[in-house]
Amino acid sequence: MQKLSGLDTGFYYLDSPGMHLHIGVVLIFDGTSIPIEERLAATKAQILDRIHAMDHFSQKIAEIPFGLGEPYWTNDANFNIDNHVKAGVLDSIDRDRLVELAGEFISIPLDKARPLWEIMVLPHLDKSRFALVAKLHHTMIDGIMGIEVLANLFDFEANPREFWGPKAVAVEAEEVGMANLVGIFANSLIDKFQSVPEDARKTISALSQWLSFTSDSDNSRLLKPLFAAPKTPINGALTSERVAHSITFPLTRLKLLAKAAHVTVNDLLMSIVSFALDDYLKGKDWQGGVDLVSMMPMANHRRDDQGGSNQISALFVSLGNSITDPKDRVIEIARATSAAKRFHRKADLAELVRLTHYVPPLFTWALSRVAHQLKAFDYIGPAFNILISSVKGPDQPLFFAGTKLEEVIPFGPLADSTGLSVTAVSYSGQMVLGLVGDSKLAGDVVKFGDAISDAVELLESIFSAA
């Protein structure tokens, strides 16, 4: 039995009726090698064949009574693939309807009595294609781990001679009784007590580095503290309903634009979102002229003694919306993201993230439920305005049960107080931006997608003329 890390435990207990902490992804296949009527069965067979290589896909979470300690992963004695892979709409649908259905699918919480993932099979798209819509809880994966976990479902050629990953091993079901959980809880308390001196030393070191970095006036202007974001129409208490949209760009187009602007593709993405928010929020009667704040997930270096599915930290970076000159804004955003990366390295945020294992799960659960019931974020300022994350996927085509993966559309979760997220994934020469909005706060995210397209054209017109 593997104990959840403090961060994974937080994701598990922060999950509420308004804040669904699962990650979604749409996978579109060419479908040429699998008949329509066999696509559901082929999907189940492929997952069962590879499930041994995917962490926690056949495990559920066993909670310590009353949330007094971190829960544990345990093998699900009643695992049934039919509970996790189900058919969706059987009629022929187009890509727009597919994304709409994905938004509805990710609006539904996962069943915590089972392994925390589910896949909907949509067997009949246009051009003889089909799609899988997956949702996986954040306790299982972060952005980077999501690529690694899902990669085990795929091959690098249509008809491989054998699976390139690990071999299957026999797994026994685990019985988790009250005596086991009490013993686990006691051992957890002992481990925490023993680790206090070392964790205190690392925390003091990390905080001193953090203070020395942020004391610089320039760094403090670029990096924003938590709850420094202004209140906008897309910020407030979340509902349970999500709306989704996606927009695709040739990766070469964005790389050429980034090169012309002398920034990285990730910096360019931040700038595109900044300009798009200006237009999008203007349509919601936002006056603008104030710097919005983005939350950037940052991957931590993995260490052998750092368990857990999530190895990430979060930084809050200005989007420079008060800067009217487009070139100056792009430069300033690039400086801000660069400062964020330097800060992440210098302050060793991974050590601070580890401290989450001292937070009682019961406290996390109660806090999230009270905030949801009281709609607290309708009355207090947002932690940040928008979540923007980017993951580099494989450049070469992948294959699933012999059929080619044509497109990956990512959908990140929403954090309470923030009704809009942008997740970008590159795959096989394309960059796909998955947009997720709260139905009340964000409304029509298609308009935000249009604003993103307009922002790309704006920046191209500016930097092509430079």
C-alpha positions as CSV (number, residue, x, y, z in Angstrom):
1,M,0.0,0.0,0.0
2,Q,1.4,3.4,-1.0
3,K,0.5,6.5,1.0
4,L,-0.5,9.6,-1.0
5,S,1.9,12.5,-0.7
6,G,0.7,15.7,1.1
7,L,0.1,17.4,-2.3
8,D,-1.9,14.5,-3.7
9,T,-3.9,14.3,-0.5
10,G,-4.7,18.0,-0.8
11,F,-6.0,17.4,-4.4
12,Y,-8.1,14.5,-3.2
13,Y,-9.8,16.4,-0.3
14,L,-10.1,19.8,-2.0
15,D,-12.3,18.2,-4.6
16,S,-15.8,19.6,-4.1
17,P,-19.1,19.9,-5.9
18,G,-17.9,23.0,-7.5
19,M,-14.2,22.3,-7.9
20,H,-13.6,19.0,-9.8
21,L,-9.9,18.2,-9.6
22,H,-9.7,15.9,-12.5
23,I,-7.8,16.4,-15.8
24,G,-9.6,15.8,-19.1
25,V,-8.2,14.9,-22.5
26,V,-9.8,14.1,-25.8
27,L,-7.9,11.6,-28.1
28,I,-9.0,11.5,-31.8
29,F,-8.0,8.5,-33.9
30,D,-8.1,7.9,-37.7
31,G,-10.1,4.7,-37.1
32,T,-9.1,3.0,-40.3
33,S,-8.1,-0.3,-38.7
34,I,-11.0,-0.7,-36.3
35,P,-14.6,-1.1,-37.5
36,I,-17.2,1.2,-35.7
37,E,-18.9,-1.6,-33.9
38,E,-15.6,-2.9,-32.5
39,R,-14.2,0.3,-31.1
40,L,-15.6,0.1,-27.6
41,A,-14.3,-3.5,-27.2
42,A,-11.0,-2.6,-28.7
43,T,-10.5,0.2,-26.3
44,K,-11.3,-2.0,-23.3
45,A,-8.9,-4.7,-24.6
46,Q,-6.0,-2.2,-25.1
47,I,-6.4,-0.8,-21.6
48,L,-6.6,-4.2,-19.9
49,D,-3.5,-5.2,-21.9
50,R,-1.5,-2.2,-20.6
51,I,-3.1,-1.5,-17.3
52,H,-0.2,-3.0,-15.4
53,A,2.0,-0.2,-16.8
54,M,-0.2,2.7,-15.7
55,D,0.0,3.8,-12.1
56,H,-3.2,3.5,-10.0
57,F,-5.5,2.5,-12.9
58,S,-6.6,-0.6,-11.0
59,Q,-6.2,1.0,-7.5
60,K,-8.7,3.0,-5.4
61,I,-8.1,5.2,-2.4
62,A,-8.5,4.0,1.2
63,E,-9.2,6.8,3.6
64,I,-8.0,7.1,7.1
65,P,-11.1,7.4,9.3
66,F,-12.3,11.0,9.9
67,G,-9.6,12.3,7.5
68,L,-7.0,12.2,10.3
69,G,-4.1,11.2,8.0
70,E,-3.1,10.8,4.4
71,P,-5.0,8.1,2.5
72,Y,-3.5,5.1,0.7
73,W,-3.6,3.6,-2.7
74,T,-4.9,0.0,-2.5
75,N,-5.6,-2.6,-5.2
76,D,-9.3,-2.7,-6.1
77,A,-10.5,-6.3,-5.5
78,N,-13.7,-5.5,-7.5
79,F,-12.1,-3.8,-10.4
80,N,-14.3,-4.0,-13.5
81,I,-13.3,-2.4,-16.8
82,D,-17.0,-1.8,-17.6
83,N,-17.2,0.7,-14.8
84,H,-14.5,2.8,-16.4
85,V,-14.8,2.5,-20.1
86,K,-18.3,3.3,-21.4
87,A,-19.9,4.1,-24.8
88,G,-21.0,7.7,-25.3
89,V,-23.2,9.0,-28.2
90,L,-23.4,6.3,-30.9
91,D,-24.6,8.6,-33.6
92,S,-22.2,10.3,-36.0
93,I,-20.9,13.6,-34.6
94,D,-18.5,16.3,-35.8
95,R,-15.6,17.8,-33.9
96,D,-17.5,20.7,-32.4
97,R,-20.1,18.4,-30.9
98,L,-17.3,16.2,-29.6
99,V,-15.8,19.0,-27.7
100,E,-19.2,20.0,-26.4
101,L,-19.8,16.4,-25.1
102,A,-16.3,16.5,-23.5
103,G,-17.4,19.6,-21.5
104,E,-20.5,17.8,-20.3
105,F,-18.4,14.7,-19.4
106,I,-15.8,16.6,-17.3
107,S,-18.6,18.3,-15.5
108,I,-19.4,15.0,-13.7
109,P,-17.3,14.1,-10.6
110,L,-15.5,10.8,-10.5
111,D,-16.8,8.0,-8.2
112,K,-14.3,8.0,-5.3
113,A,-15.3,4.4,-4.3
114,R,-13.5,3.2,-7.5
115,P,-10.2,3.9,-9.3
116,L,-10.2,7.5,-10.2
117,W,-10.5,7.5,-13.9
118,E,-13.1,7.1,-16.6
119,I,-13.2,7.0,-20.4
120,M,-16.1,7.7,-22.8
121,V,-15.8,6.1,-26.2
122,L,-17.4,8.1,-29.1
123,P,-17.2,5.5,-31.9
124,H,-18.5,7.5,-34.9
125,L,-16.9,10.8,-35.8
126,D,-16.7,12.3,-39.3
127,K,-14.2,10.9,-41.8
128,S,-14.5,7.4,-40.2
129,R,-12.7,8.6,-37.1
130,F,-13.5,7.9,-33.4
131,A,-12.5,9.5,-30.1
132,L,-11.9,8.7,-26.5
133,V,-12.7,11.3,-23.8
134,A,-10.8,10.6,-20.6
135,K,-10.8,12.1,-17.2
136,L,-8.3,11.3,-14.5
137,H,-8.1,12.6,-11.0
138,H,-5.3,15.0,-10.1
139,T,-4.2,12.6,-7.4
140,M,-3.1,10.2,-10.2
141,I,-1.3,12.7,-12.5
142,D,0.0,16.1,-13.0
143,G,0.5,17.6,-16.5
144,I,3.8,15.8,-17.2
145,M,2.8,12.6,-15.5
146,G,-0.4,12.6,-17.7
147,I,1.7,12.4,-20.8
148,E,3.8,9.6,-19.3
149,V,0.9,7.6,-18.0
150,L,-1.1,7.8,-21.2
151,A,2.0,7.1,-23.3
152,N,1.8,3.5,-22.0
153,L,-1.4,3.0,-24.0
154,F,0.3,3.8,-27.2
155,D,2.9,2.3,-29.6
156,F,5.3,4.0,-32.0
157,E,4.1,2.0,-34.9
158,A,0.8,0.5,-36.1
159,N,1.8,-3.1,-35.6
160,P,4.5,-3.5,-33.0
161,R,6.0,-6.9,-32.4
162,E,5.7,-6.5,-28.6
163,F,4.8,-3.9,-26.0
164,W,7.8,-1.6,-25.4
165,G,6.9,-1.0,-21.7
166,P,7.2,-3.1,-18.5
167,K,6.0,-6.7,-18.3
168,A,2.8,-7.6,-16.5
169,V,3.1,-9.0,-13.0
170,A,0.6,-10.7,-10.8
171,V,-1.2,-8.3,-8.4
172,E,-3.1,-9.5,-5.4
173,A,-6.1,-7.7,-4.0
174,E,-5.5,-6.0,-0.7
175,E,-7.9,-6.1,2.2
176,V,-8.0,-2.8,4.2
177,G,-9.5,-3.3,7.6
178,M,-9.8,-0.9,10.5
179,A,-6.8,-2.4,12.2
180,N,-4.7,-1.8,9.1
181,L,-5.7,1.8,8.9
182,V,-5.1,2.5,12.6
183,G,-1.6,1.0,12.2
184,I,-1.0,3.1,9.0
185,F,-2.1,6.2,10.8
186,A,0.2,5.5,13.8
187,N,3.2,4.9,11.5
188,S,2.4,8.1,9.6
189,L,2.5,10.1,12.8
190,I,5.8,8.6,13.8
191,D,7.3,9.4,10.4
192,K,6.2,13.0,10.6
193,F,7.5,13.4,14.1
194,Q,10.9,12.1,13.0
195,S,11.0,14.3,9.9
196,V,10.2,17.6,11.7
197,P,13.8,18.7,12.3
198,E,15.0,18.1,8.7
199,D,11.8,19.6,7.2
200,A,12.2,22.7,9.5
201,R,15.8,23.1,8.3
202,K,14.8,22.9,4.6
203,T,11.9,25.2,5.1
204,I,14.0,27.9,6.8
205,S,16.5,27.6,3.9
206,A,13.8,27.8,1.2
207,L,12.1,30.8,2.9
208,S,15.4,32.7,3.2
209,Q,16.1,32.2,-0.5
210,W,12.5,33.2,-1.3
211,L,12.8,36.4,0.8
212,S,16.2,37.3,-0.8
213,F,14.8,36.8,-4.3
214,T,11.5,38.7,-3.8
215,S,13.1,41.6,-1.9
216,D,14.4,42.9,-5.2
217,S,11.9,45.5,-6.4
218,D,12.0,44.2,-10.0
219,N,11.3,40.6,-9.1
220,S,8.5,41.6,-6.7
221,R,6.9,43.5,-9.6
222,L,7.1,40.6,-12.0
223,L,6.0,37.9,-9.5
224,K,2.7,38.3,-7.8
225,P,1.8,37.0,-4.3
226,L,-1.3,34.9,-3.7
227,F,-4.6,36.9,-3.8
228,A,-3.0,39.9,-5.5
229,A,-5.2,39.4,-8.6
230,P,-8.0,41.9,-9.4
231,K,-11.6,40.7,-9.3
232,T,-12.9,40.2,-12.9
233,P,-16.1,38.7,-14.4
234,I,-14.4,35.3,-14.7
235,N,-13.5,35.1,-11.1
236,G,-15.8,33.9,-8.3
237,A,-17.3,30.8,-6.8
238,L,-17.5,27.8,-9.2
239,T,-20.6,25.9,-10.2
240,S,-20.5,22.2,-11.2
241,E,-21.0,22.8,-14.9
242,R,-18.1,23.2,-17.4
243,V,-18.0,24.4,-21.0
244,A,-15.1,23.5,-23.3
245,H,-13.6,24.6,-26.5
246,S,-10.3,24.0,-28.4
247,I,-8.3,25.8,-30.9
248,T,-5.4,24.4,-33.0
249,F,-2.3,26.0,-34.5
250,P,0.5,24.5,-36.6
251,L,3.4,24.4,-34.2
252,T,5.7,25.9,-36.9
253,R,3.5,28.9,-37.0
254,L,3.9,29.6,-33.3
255,K,7.6,28.8,-33.4
256,L,8.2,31.3,-36.2
257,L,6.2,34.0,-34.3
258,A,8.1,33.3,-31.1
259,K,11.4,33.5,-33.0
260,A,10.4,36.9,-34.5
261,A,9.5,38.2,-31.1
262,H,12.7,36.8,-29.5
263,V,10.8,34.8,-26.9
264,T,10.1,31.2,-26.1
265,V,6.9,29.4,-27.3
266,N,5.7,29.3,-23.7
267,D,6.3,33.1,-23.3
268,L,4.4,33.6,-26.5
269,L,1.5,31.5,-25.2
270,M,1.3,33.7,-22.1
271,S,1.3,36.8,-24.3
272,I,-1.4,35.5,-26.5
273,V,-3.6,34.8,-23.5
274,S,-2.9,38.2,-22.2
275,F,-4.1,40.0,-25.3
276,A,-7.0,37.6,-25.7
277,L,-8.2,38.3,-22.1
278,D,-8.3,42.1,-23.0
279,D,-10.8,41.5,-25.7
280,Y,-12.7,38.7,-24.0
281,L,-13.2,40.6,-20.8
282,K,-14.1,43.8,-22.6
283,G,-17.1,41.9,-23.9
284,K,-18.1,41.3,-20.2
285,D,-17.8,45.0,-19.4
286,W,-14.4,44.8,-17.8
287,Q,-12.7,48.2,-17.9
288,G,-9.1,46.7,-18.1
289,G,-6.0,48.6,-17.5
290,V,-5.0,46.5,-14.6
291,D,-2.4,43.6,-14.7
292,L,-4.1,40.2,-14.5
293,V,-2.4,37.4,-12.7
294,S,-1.8,33.9,-14.2
295,M,-1.0,30.8,-12.2
296,M,1.8,28.8,-13.8
297,P,2.3,25.1,-12.8
298,M,6.0,24.4,-12.6
299,A,7.5,20.9,-12.6
300,N,9.7,20.0,-9.7
301,H,12.8,17.8,-10.2
302,R,11.9,14.3,-9.2
303,R,13.8,12.6,-6.3
304,D,13.7,9.0,-5.2
305,D,12.5,10.1,-1.8
306,Q,9.7,12.2,-3.1
307,G,6.7,10.0,-3.6
308,G,3.4,11.0,-5.2
309,S,1.9,11.4,-8.6
310,N,2.2,15.2,-8.5
311,Q,5.6,16.9,-8.6
312,I,4.6,20.5,-9.2
313,S,4.7,23.9,-7.7
314,A,2.7,27.0,-8.6
315,L,3.9,30.5,-9.4
316,F,1.8,33.6,-9.9
317,V,3.0,35.8,-12.8
318,S,1.8,39.2,-14.1
319,L,0.2,39.2,-17.6
320,G,1.1,42.9,-18.1
321,N,-2.3,44.1,-19.1
322,S,-1.6,47.6,-18.0
323,I,1.1,47.9,-20.7
324,T,-0.5,49.3,-23.9
325,D,2.4,48.8,-26.3
326,P,2.2,45.2,-27.6
327,K,5.9,44.8,-28.0
328,D,6.7,46.1,-24.6
329,R,4.0,43.8,-23.1
330,V,5.5,40.7,-24.8
331,I,8.9,41.6,-23.5
332,E,7.6,42.2,-20.0
333,I,5.8,38.9,-19.9
334,A,8.9,37.1,-21.1
335,R,10.8,38.8,-18.3
336,A,8.2,37.7,-15.8
337,T,8.2,34.0,-16.8
338,S,12.0,34.1,-16.8
339,A,11.9,35.5,-13.3
340,A,9.4,32.8,-12.3
341,K,11.8,30.1,-13.5
342,R,14.8,31.6,-11.7
343,F,12.7,31.9,-8.6
344,H,11.5,28.3,-8.8
345,R,15.2,27.1,-9.0
346,K,16.5,29.5,-6.3
347,A,13.8,29.2,-3.7
348,D,13.5,25.4,-4.0
349,L,9.7,25.4,-3.9
350,A,9.7,21.6,-4.0
351,E,10.7,21.6,-0.3
352,L,7.9,24.0,0.6
353,V,5.4,21.8,-1.3
354,R,6.5,18.8,0.7
355,L,5.2,20.6,3.8
356,T,1.6,19.9,2.7
357,H,1.8,16.5,4.4
358,Y,1.6,18.3,7.7
359,V,-1.9,19.7,6.8
360,P,-4.6,17.5,8.3
361,P,-6.8,16.1,5.5
362,L,-9.9,16.8,7.6
363,F,-9.0,20.5,7.6
364,T,-8.6,20.5,3.8
365,W,-11.9,18.8,3.3
366,A,-13.8,21.1,5.7
367,L,-12.3,24.2,4.2
368,S,-13.3,23.3,0.6
369,R,-16.8,22.3,1.6
370,V,-17.4,25.5,3.7
371,A,-16.0,27.7,0.9
372,H,-18.3,26.0,-1.6
373,Q,-21.4,26.2,0.5
374,L,-20.9,29.8,1.4
375,K,-19.8,30.7,-2.2
376,A,-16.9,32.4,-0.5
377,F,-15.1,33.4,-3.7
378,D,-18.0,35.5,-4.8
379,Y,-17.1,37.9,-1.9
380,I,-13.3,37.7,-1.6
381,G,-10.6,38.4,-4.2
382,P,-9.4,35.6,-6.5
383,A,-6.2,33.7,-5.8
384,F,-5.4,34.4,-9.5
385,N,-7.3,35.3,-12.6
386,I,-6.5,32.4,-15.0
387,L,-4.6,29.1,-15.0
388,I,-2.2,28.6,-17.9
389,S,-0.2,25.4,-18.4
390,S,1.7,24.0,-21.3
391,V,3.0,20.4,-21.8
392,K,5.3,19.2,-24.6
393,G,4.0,16.0,-26.1
394,P,5.7,13.7,-28.6
395,D,6.7,14.9,-32.0
396,Q,6.2,11.5,-33.7
397,P,2.8,9.9,-34.4
398,L,1.5,7.4,-31.9
399,F,-0.8,4.4,-32.4
400,F,-3.5,2.9,-30.3
401,A,-4.6,-0.7,-31.0
402,G,-3.2,-0.3,-34.5
403,T,-4.9,3.0,-35.3
404,K,-3.2,6.4,-35.5
405,L,-3.7,9.1,-32.9
406,E,-4.4,12.2,-34.9
407,E,-5.1,14.8,-32.2
408,V,-4.8,15.5,-28.5
409,I,-7.1,18.0,-26.9
410,P,-6.3,18.8,-23.2
411,F,-8.7,20.1,-20.6
412,G,-7.3,21.3,-17.3
413,P,-9.2,21.6,-14.0
414,L,-10.5,24.9,-12.6
415,A,-9.5,26.2,-9.2
416,D,-12.1,27.9,-7.0
417,S,-12.2,31.6,-7.7
418,T,-10.9,31.1,-11.2
419,G,-13.5,30.3,-13.9
420,L,-11.2,29.8,-16.9
421,S,-8.2,27.7,-17.7
422,V,-6.0,27.2,-20.8
423,T,-4.0,24.0,-21.3
424,A,-1.7,23.7,-24.3
425,V,-0.3,20.4,-25.6
426,S,2.0,19.9,-28.6
427,Y,1.7,16.7,-30.6
428,S,3.0,15.7,-34.0
429,G,3.4,19.2,-35.4
430,Q,0.3,20.8,-33.8
431,M,-0.3,22.9,-30.8
432,V,-3.8,22.4,-29.3
433,L,-5.2,24.8,-26.7
434,G,-7.9,23.3,-24.6
435,L,-10.1,25.9,-23.0
436,V,-12.3,25.1,-20.0
437,G,-14.7,27.6,-18.4
438,D,-17.2,27.6,-15.6
439,S,-20.6,27.9,-17.3
440,K,-21.6,30.8,-15.0
441,L,-18.4,32.7,-14.8
442,A,-16.9,32.2,-18.3
443,G,-20.0,31.6,-20.3
444,D,-19.2,31.2,-24.0
445,V,-15.6,30.1,-24.2
446,V,-15.9,29.9,-28.0
447,K,-15.6,33.7,-27.9
448,F,-12.4,33.4,-25.9
449,G,-11.1,31.0,-28.6
450,D,-11.9,33.6,-31.2
451,A,-10.0,36.2,-29.1
452,I,-7.0,33.9,-29.0
453,S,-7.0,33.6,-32.8
454,D,-7.2,37.4,-33.1
455,A,-4.3,37.8,-30.6
456,V,-2.1,35.5,-32.7
457,E,-2.9,37.5,-35.9
458,L,-2.2,40.8,-34.0
459,L,1.2,39.6,-32.8
460,E,2.0,38.3,-36.3
461,S,1.2,41.7,-37.9
462,I,3.4,43.5,-35.3
463,F,6.4,41.3,-35.4
464,S,6.4,40.5,-39.1
465,A,6.7,44.3,-39.7
466,A,9.5,44.6,-37.2
